[in-house]
């Protein structure tokens, strides 16, 4: 019992950021609650991700916005997943795409691809953008991976065209971040990467894909209803409380 309690309550530093502009709801402000955990176990990561937290590097976090509760956590049932016709076509288009799953790494190819993708999204969707440094990339995507964080590399024409950062947990896979080469947009790599997560979860006999947050009306999340069946979690219960996920068919 004491060991279980210690795993769920590792030494940490807890803090909140000052409010800043919300990227999902124009005019709203965001406040994030952070927990910095230098040595997080897979058991701890599983517990908090199942309760709506997210992870970047050694930081676990969730929103605590004043007067707003629009961020709902989503997870996909991997075992019962239903492939659409367009998703099956995405799989066929990537028949020659090589996939490598390994511990997160940092190479110049990673940095170049990350910056190319975000420059593209800045022009296409008006994302805020500045080139990421090697230090920032390491802190966000390499540091804190421990024994459960992985990267899925997508290779085509002998070059890196996509990177998917994930956590492989006790009960599923948590999607952290994905970026790709816009020159290969025709491959639908964003869709394909998530379908590969579902395939990997089934190989590992893990029931869930944790897909982050859903905000009704937010363009950035418009792809999420296309992956069914899903469950929704309202709120962010403490690790001592059982999360109450409910079946949810998001509006397509």
Residue pairs with C-beta under 8 A, 6 or more apart in sequence:
7 41
7 43
7 44
8 43
8 44
8 47
8 239
8 240
9 239
10 37
10 39
10 40
10 41
10 44
11 37
11 38
11 39
12 35
12 36
12 37
13 35
13 36
14 33
14 34
14 35
14 36
15 33
15 34
15 36
16 31
16 32
16 33
16 34
16 64
17 31
17 32
17 34
18 31
19 29
19 30
19 31
19 66
20 29
20 30
21 28
21 29
21 30
22 28
22 29
22 30
22 65
23 30
23 220
24 70
24 71
24 215
24 218
24 220
24 221
25 68
25 70
25 215
25 217
25 218
28 65
28 68
29 65
29 66
30 63
30 65
31 63
31 64
31 65
31 66
32 61
32 62
32 63
32 64
33 61
33 62
33 63
33 64
34 59
34 60
34 61
35 48
35 53
35 59
35 60
35 61
36 58
36 59
37 44
37 58
37 59
37 60
37 144
38 58
39 146
40 55
40 58
40 60
40 144
40 146
41 146
42 146
42 147
42 148
42 169
42 170
43 170
45 55
45 60
45 148
45 167
45 169
45 174
46 169
46 170
46 171
47 239
48 60
48 239
49 55
49 167
49 169
49 174
49 210
50 171
50 210
50 243
51 233
51 236
51 237
51 238
51 239
51 241
51 243
52 62
52 73
52 233
52 235
52 236
52 237
52 243
53 60
53 61
53 62
53 236
54 60
54 61
54 62
54 174
54 176
54 212
54 213
55 61
55 144
55 167
55 174
55 176
56 140
56 141
56 144
56 176
56 177
57 139
57 140
57 141
57 142
57 143
57 144
58 139
58 143
58 144
59 144
62 71
62 236
63 71
65 71
69 234
69 235
70 215
70 216
71 213
71 214
71 215
72 213
72 214
72 215
72 232
72 233
72 234
73 210
73 212
73 213
73 214
73 232
73 233
73 236
74 210
74 211
74 212
74 213
74 214
74 224
74 230
74 231
74 232
74 233
74 248
74 250
75 172
75 208
75 209
75 210
75 211
75 230
75 231
75 233
75 245
76 198
76 208
76 209
76 211
76 227
76 228
76 229
76 230
77 207
77 208
77 229
77 230
77 231
78 172
78 173
78 198
78 201
78 202
78 206
78 207
78 208
78 209
79 202
79 207
80 229
81 198
81 227
81 228
81 229
82 228
82 229
83 91
83 195
84 226
86 191
87 191
87 195
87 226
90 187
90 188
90 191
90 192
90 195
91 192
91 195
93 186
93 187
93 188
93 192
94 154
94 187
94 189
94 192
96 156
97 154
97 155
97 156
97 161
97 187
97 192
98 154
98 155
98 156
99 152
99 153
99 154
99 155
99 196
100 152
100 153
100 155
101 150
101 151
101 152
101 153
101 200
102 150
102 151
102 153
103 145
103 149
103 150
103 151
104 141
104 142
104 145
104 149
104 150
104 151
104 165
105 142
105 151
106 134
106 137
106 138
106 141
106 142
109 159
109 160
110 137
110 160
110 163
111 132
111 134
111 137
113 160
113 161
113 162
113 163
113 179
113 180
113 181
114 132
114 137
114 163
114 179
115 131
115 132
116 181
116 182
117 179
117 180
117 181
117 182
118 127
118 129
118 132
118 179
119 129
120 182
121 127
121 129
122 128
122 129
125 219
132 140
140 177
141 151
141 165
141 176
141 177
145 167
148 167
148 168
148 169
149 165
149 166
149 167
149 168
149 176
150 165
150 166
150 167
150 168
151 163
151 164
151 165
151 166
152 163
152 164
152 166
152 193
152 196
152 197
152 200
153 160
153 162
153 163
154 160
154 161
154 162
154 163
154 164
154 180
154 189
154 192
154 193
155 161
156 184
156 187
160 181
161 180
161 181
161 183
161 184
161 187
161 189
162 178
162 179
162 180
162 181
162 184
162 189
162 193
163 178
163 179
163 180
164 175
164 177
164 178
164 193
164 196
164 197
165 176
165 177
165 178
166 173
166 174
166 175
166 176
166 197
167 173
167 174
167 176
168 200
168 204
168 206
169 206
169 210
171 206
171 207
171 208
172 201
172 206
172 207
172 208
172 209
172 210
173 197
173 200
173 201
173 206
173 208
173 209
173 210
174 209
174 210
175 194
175 197
175 209
175 210
175 211
175 212
178 189
178 190
178 193
178 194
180 189
180 190
180 193
190 223
191 223
191 226
194 209
194 211
194 227
197 209
198 209
198 227
201 207
201 208
201 209
209 227
211 224
211 227
211 230
213 221
214 221
214 224
214 232
214 250
215 221
224 230
224 250
225 250
225 251
225 252
226 252
228 249
229 247
229 249
230 247
230 248
230 249
230 250
231 245
231 246
231 247
231 248
232 245
232 246
232 247
232 248
232 250
233 243
233 244
233 245
233 246
234 244
234 246
237 243
237 244
